[in-house]
Amino acid sequence: MTAAEQRVYRADRDWQMVRAGLNPYQAGAPERWRALVEGRAAPVGGSLPRPLVDADRARAEAAYRKYVLGLDGGDPALPTTR
């Protein structure tokens, strides 16, 4: 996966997590999300989930708008269809 594709993947994953009420910017968040999506139990141990705050929500939405939707200039490393 290229760096640009990774940015799109992460932005989409983080926005899905925010929409589910989870904070994507905490230690272990991707592993917890993967377990939830796959229907497994969340990994044991690590830090307690940090509450989702407006700043985290705005950060995830901005990345989603930029990298996934192509708004705000999009990602120049990805090919455009326009």
N, C-alpha and C positions, 0 to 999 in steps of 0.2 A: 504494500500500500504506500502510495507516495505521501509526502508531508501534507500536501493539499487535501488529499482524500482523508487523511487522519484528522485534519481540522474539521472537515465536514462531519465525519463520523462522531467525533467528540462533541461537537456543537449540537448535533441531533440527539445524541444520547443524553447530554446534560439537560436539554430542554424537555425531553421525555421524563426525566427524573423530577424536574421542577413541577411539571404538570401532574405528576403522581404525588407531589407533596414532599419529596425527598431533597436533601441538600447535596448537590453534586460536588461541592468543593470542600469535602472533608476526607480525612484519611479512610481508606477502604471503601469509599462510595462506589467505584466501578465494580468491585467484587460483590458488594451487596446487591447492586442493580442486576448484575448477571445472574445471580442466584434467584432473584425474584422473577426475572423474565423466564428462566429455565424451570421454574416451579420447585426449586430446591430450597432447603432451609438456609437462612443467612449464615455466613461464616461466624463462628464463635470467637470471641476475644476482640481485641482492638479497642478503639475509642468508642464512646457512646455516640449515637447519632446527634449531630449538631442541628438545632432548629433551622428551618429555612427562613431567611430574612429577606426583606425587600431588595437589599443590595445584591444578594446572591441571585435572586430571581431576575433582576434587571441585567446582571452580567450574562446569565445564560441566554436570556432573550436577545440581547445585543449580538452575541456570537451566533445564535441561530439565524437571526435576520441577515447577518453579514455572510456567513459561510454556506448556509443551506438554502436560504431564499434568494441570495444574490443581491440583496438590498445594501445600501450604504457602500456601493462600489464593488461588492462581491470579493471573490478571491482571484487575483490575477493569475495564479498558478493553475487554475482549472480552466478547461476549454468552455467556451460559451456556446449557447445554441441560438443566440439572437443574430 
